């Protein structure tokens, strides 16, 4: 099948649901979305937000003429009037009903809904989203499979599966878990770090996958972002975690020399090895986990490593 064309979809908020302290689910609806090209799993789309000082109605009108040339048109807009682009995962798509769900992380203290310190424009928008609000999303114009549709999850058949991510990766990880066949789910471990215990969402029909939620905030206070995930992966490698999936052997591979500049490293062709790892979230966390599993013997062709955002940069995901 030919690759899809990405285009703009004018949408309206039809539902807002607070899932837990740090996540809110926004359902977008539109007659346009009956043509949305859903591909499942960790599919990415662009959410287009109004430029500072402009309204949502102005945004929709601005984007109306972009069509398939949305990106060149966006680049040509004066910087001060350029709409804001943010990348998000499609949590669920129902093209027959003209609906797409997106789960937003409410960055800031305690996942606050008031746009508190640490939040960026997309989080602030989601915190105040109301039914009837207008917006624009960018996505493919036909259904399909693969990276051309914004999907990176592509494990080989038969092997063990490891998902590692912080809260910005939780929507994609949950979508992946829900799509697993029962036999594949039994070979799957997911390590997911979230701000607080109440953020431990339950994927629907995860089919026996081991899902370990790692809340940073506990009775003793809050630990550093990413530290729980790095320690959990190290424990898996060392065989210290209670798991029927002894993953790798420490020291079996070559050191990984990636740094913070490598934010997106997904193999074009996935190897048919015993383990496939999907790692997503903050860039430094992704780097550290990538180094661990690479130095423990996992080949680069069995690892999808994706930096969704970078600490100190506002709402990059």
N, C-alpha and C positions, 0 to 999 in steps of 0.2 A: 504493500500500500504506500502511496506517496505520502511524504511528510505533510502534516497539517499546516495551514496558515493560521497565525495568531492574529486575533482581532479584538476589538473592544466590545464589551457587553455593558450596556446601561442597565443598572439593577436598582432594586429597592429593598430595603430591609423589611422582611416579613415576619421575623421572629428574633427575639433576643433571650437567651437562656443562660443564666449564671450556673455553671457546672460545679464550681468549687471556688475557694478563695482566689486562685490564680488564673482561672480560665473562664472565658465567656464564649458561648457559641452563637454566632450570628448567621442566620439563614437569609440568603439573598434570593430574591425572586424576580423573574422577568420573562416576558414572552420571548425575548432574545435568547434566553438560556436553553430553549428547546434545541438549539443548534450547538450547544456547548459540547466539546469533544472530551468526554470523560474517559480516563484510562485506569483509574483505580490506584490503590496502594499510596505511594508518597508523591502523588502528582502535585506539581507546583503551578501556581498562577500568580499574576501580579494584581495587587490591590492598588488602585489609583485614588489618591486623596487630594482634596483641593489644596492649591498653593496657599500659603499664608495670606490672609486678607481677602480671599475669594470664597465664594459660596459653592455648595454642592450643585446647585442648579447651573452655575457658571461652568463648573467642571464637566457636567454632562453635556452641556452645549459645546464646550471646547473639544471634547473627545468625540463628538458625534461625527465629525468629518474625518477623523483619523483613519478609521477602517483598518485595512490590512497594513497600512503604512504608519501604524501608531508610533513605532519607535523613532523613525526619522522625524516625524512631526513633533514628538516629545522633545527630541534633542534641539530642534529649531526654535522652540519656545524660549523667550527671554528668561534668564535664570530666575529673576524675581517673580515671574508669573508661571513658572514651570510646575505642573502638578507633581506631587510626591509619589514615588513608586516604592512599594514594599512587597516582598515575596512571601507568600503564605502557602500552606498545604490545603488542598481540597480535602476536608474531613469526610464529606460524602457529597455525591452529586446525583440528582434525580432529573435528568434532562426531560423526561416525559412530562414532568410537572413544572419544568422551568425553574428548578431550585438547585442551589449549591450552598452547603454548610462550610463555614470556616471557623475554626477555634482560635481565638486570640488569647495570647498570654498577657495578663494585666501586670506589666512590669511596674516595679516600685515597691515601696515598703508594704509587705504583707499582701501583695497582689491587690493593693488598694484601688478602688474604683474612682478615686478623685484625681487621677493624673499626678500622683505624688512623685517625689524625687526618684529619678532613674527611669521614668517612663518616656517614651518617644511619641511621635505623632500618631502612629497606628494604634498603640495602646490607649492613648488619650481618646482617639476617635471611638474605639470599641467600648471604652468605659462609659461614654455618653451616648452610645448608639440607641436609637429608638425606632420602633416600627414606623415605616413611612420614609425614613431617611434615604436619600438617593446617593449613589456612588457609581463607580465604574470599575470593572475587573477586566483583565486581559487573559485570554486563554485560547486554546485551539478550537478550530471551527468544525472538527469532525472527530468521532471516537476513534481510538486506536490503541496501540501498545508501544512502549519503549521510550527512549530518551527524547525523541522528537516531540513527545507529548508532555515533557517535563517530569518523567518518571525515572528514578534512579534505582529503585529496588529491583534487582534482577539476579536472584540466586540461582545457581545450577541445581538440577534435581538431585535429591537424595542425600545431601550433606547436612551437617548441623548448622544452625543459624544463631547468630548473636546480634542483638540490637542494643546499642548503647547511645543514650542521649540525655540531654538536660530538658528543661521544661519546654524550650522552643521546638524540640524534636518530638515531644509527646504526641501531638496530633497526628504526625506522620507515622510514628511507631504504632499507635493504636489502630490506625487504618490498615497498616501492614498486618498486625496481629489478627484483626478481624477477617482479613482476606485469606488467611492460611487454611489449607486443608488440614483435617485432624491429624493425619500422619506427619505432616510437616510441623505442625504445632508441637507435637511431642518431642521434636528435635530442636526446639527453640528456647533460648534464654534471652530475656529482655531485662536490661538494667536501666532504670529511668530515674533520674534525679529531679526532684521538685522542691519548691520552697518550703512546704509544710506538710504534715501528715494528711491533712484533709484534701490534698491535691492528688491523692492516689485514686485515679479514675479506674473504672473496671471496663476494659474492652469487651464488647459484646462477642460471645462465642469464640473466645480465644483458644478453645479446643485443647487445653492441657498444656499450653506453653507456660514456662516458668517466668512469671513477671515479678521482678523485685523492685519495689518502690523505695527510693532512698531520699527521705525528706531531710533537708539541711537544717531545719529548725526543730529543736527538741528541748527536753527539760533543762539541759545544760547550756542552752544557747544555740547559736547558729554557726555552722562551720563554713569554710570558704567554698565558693562555687566551684564545682567540678571535683573537689577532693574525694567525695564519697564514690564517685564513679571510677576515678583512677584507682582508688584502693580496691574497689570491688573487682575490677578487671584484673588487677595484679593478683588478687586472691584466687580468681578462677585459673589464672595461668599457673599459680603455685599449687593448685589442687587443694586449697584450704577451704573453699566455700562448699557447703553441702549441695552438691549438684551431681546428677548422673552424667554430666557432660564435662569430663576432664578435657579441657580445650586444647592447650598447647603445652610445650615444654620450655621452661625458661632457658634462655641461652642457646636455643636451637637455630636461631636465624641471624641475619646481619642487622646491625644497628640501623635505625631509620634516621635520616638527616633532614627531615622536614622541619620547617619553622613556621612562624605565624603567617608568612606570605603565602603558604600553600593552604588555601581555604577549601578547595574543591578538587578532589582526586578520586575519580570514579573510573574503573577500568572500562575500556571500550569492549573488550572481550573477557568474560568472566571464566576463570579456570574451574575445572570440575573437581576441586579438592574436597577435603573432608569438612572444612569449615568455611562459611561465608560470613563476614562481619560487615555490619552497617553501622556507621558511627556518625552522629550529627549533633550539632549544638554550637556552643561558643568556640571560637577559633583555637584558643589556647588549650581548652579541654580536648578538642578533636586532635590537635597535634600530639598531646601527651598520650592519649589512648592509642593513637596510630603508632607511635613509637613503641609502646608496650607490646602490641600484638605483632608488629613487624619484627621486633627483636626476638620475639618468641617463636618465630618461624612461619608466620602467615604471609604468603606471597602477596605482592601488590595486586595481582589479578583476582584476589579473593577478598578485597577490602574496598568498600565504598566509604570514603571519608569526606564529610561535607561540613564546612564552617558556615553556619547560618548567620552568625553575628560575631562581633568582636567587642570584648569588654572595653568600656569607655566610649563606645560609639552608639549613638542614640538609635535604638529600634531598627537595627540593620536587617533583621530577619524579615 
